Amino acid sequence: MQQRRERDRAQRHELIISTARELAEAEGWDAVTTRRLSERIEYSQPVLYSHFANKDAIVAAVAEQGFVELAAAMGAARRKQVERPALVRAVVDAYLDFAAANPALYDAMFTLDIGLRFAQPDSPPALLDGFRQLSVTFEAVVEDPAEIGTFTEVGWAALHGLATLTRAGRLSDGQHEARVDLLVTRLLS
């Protein structure tokens, strides 16, 4: 009986996360409320609160799931390449493609203030792994190992800027490939 309860609880937990993500991708994060989630998953709000303290905790769980997916996408891209230029381009493309394909998820990961702490000893493992995938990529570019952390942060900031500004329509049309080529060239130099 205990194992079944634990399994049911884990399934409800996952259902809450996936439903929040689906609703956010369809209607935006403002549409994700505990009331709407409880209606969609057909459980009462107290059941929902037995899994998550509040909406921010749900969004944080979605974001952590996103970091797992982003790290996997970048890791897969990285493992397919050996040469430095192709390696960096593959990881840059994987990052930007992920951001474009998952706008609400990307917002949960990087834009919404939900209390996830980056670059801290208590940062969730999924966040650390996402950063590690970028760091391992840039190790092939950086000569001084002492600079890898800072270089990775700057590279990540450039990627985030491209992803965010592209999605918001703030960059000129038809120049995406040229921007990515320039970024990769600069990261390699």
N, C-alpha and C positions, 0 to 999 in steps of 0.2 A: 504493500500500500504506500509506504513512504517513497519508494522509487517512482511510483506512478504520480504522486503529488508533485514531486520535484520535476519530473518530466513535463507535467501539465503546466507548472509554474514557468519553466523555461520556455515552453511554447507560447504562453501568454506574453511573456517578456519580449520575445522575438516578434510576435504579432503587433504589439504596441509600437515597436521600433519601425517595423516595415510599413505599418499603416501611417505613422507620422511622416515617414519619408515619402510615401506615395502621395499623401495629401499635400505636402509641401511642394513636391515637384509639379503637381497639378494646379495648385492655387496659391502657393507662396506660404512662408512661415507664419504670417499673420492669421491664416486660416486654420492653423493647427492649434486647437484649444483642447483642454482636457475633456470638456463636454463633448466636442465633436469626435474626439478619439474614442471616448467611452461608447458613444452611439455606434460608431463604425465597427468597433471590435465586439460589440454586444456584451459588454461587461460594465458594471457600475463604476462610477468615478472612484469610490473607495477601493475597488480592486485595482484600478489603475494606479492610485496613490500607494498601494501596497508594494508596487514595483518601482515607482519613481516618486521622488519628493515633490517635483513640480515640472512644469513644461521645460525649463532650462535643462533639467536632468535628462529628459527625453531627447531633447535636441543634442545634448552632449553625447548620449549613447549613439544617436544617428551619426554624429560627427566622427566618433571613434570607429564606427563601422566603415565610414568613408575613408579614414586614414589607412585602414587595413586594405581596402580596395585600391587606393592610390599607390600604396607601397608595392602591392602585388603587380600593378600595371607597370610601374617604373622598373621594378626588379625584372619582370619578364622582358621588357625592352632592353634593359642593360645586359642581360644574359645572352641576347641574340647578337651582340656586337662585340668586336675585338678592337678595331681601330678607333683611336680617340675621336676624330670628327664624327664618325657614324655613331659611336657610343653616346656622345653628348647630344647629338641631334635626336637620336631615338628616345632618350629620356626626356628631353625638352618636349618633343612631340607627344609622348605619353602623358606628361603632366598637363599640357594645354588641351589635349583631346579629352582627358578626364574632366577638366574644369568645364569645357564646353558641353559635354554630354550630360553633366550632372549639376546644373546651376544651383538648385536649392541645396543639394548636398554640399557643394563647394562653399556656399554661404554659411552653412552650419559649421563647416570645418574652419573657415578663415575669417568670416565677416561678423557673424553674430557674437555678441558678448555673452557667452554662456559659462564662463569660468574655467575653461580649459587653459591650462598653463603650459606654455612651451618652454623648452630649454631649462627645465627645472628638475631637480632630483626626483620630485614626485609626479612628473609628467607621465601621463598614461603610456604604456608600452607602444600602443599603436601610433601615437604621435612621434615617439622617438624613432620607431622603425621607418616612418615616412621620411623623416629628416635624414636618417641613416642612408636611405636609398639615394638621396641627392648627394650626400657627403661621399659615399663610395664612388659615385660617378665622377665627382669633381676631384677626387684623389688622383685620377688619371691626368688632371690638368695642372694641379697646383704643385709647384716644386718644393716649397717649404711646408712641411707637415704642421707647423705651428699656425699656419694661415688657413688651414682647411675649414675650420669652423666658421670663421668670418667670411671666407670666400663662398661657402655654401649658403650662408644667410643672404649675402648680396645676390647670388644667383637665384635663390628662391624668391627674393623680393622682386627681381626682374621678371621672373615667370609669373608671379602673382599679379604684378602690374599689367603685364600683357593680357593675362586671362581676364582680369577685371575690366580693364579699359576696352578690350575687344567686345566683351559681352554687353557692356553699357553703350556700345556704338560711339565711343569717344575717339576712335582712331580712324584714319582715312581708309576708305574702301579699297580693296584689291591689293593691299600691301602686306598682308599677313605673312606670306612666305618670305618676303624681303626682310621683314622685321625679325623673324625667327632666324633666318640666315645670318643677319647682322649680329644678333645676340649670341649665336653659337660661335661665330668668328671671334667675337670679343672675349667670350669665355675661354676660348682656346689660346688666345694670344697672351 
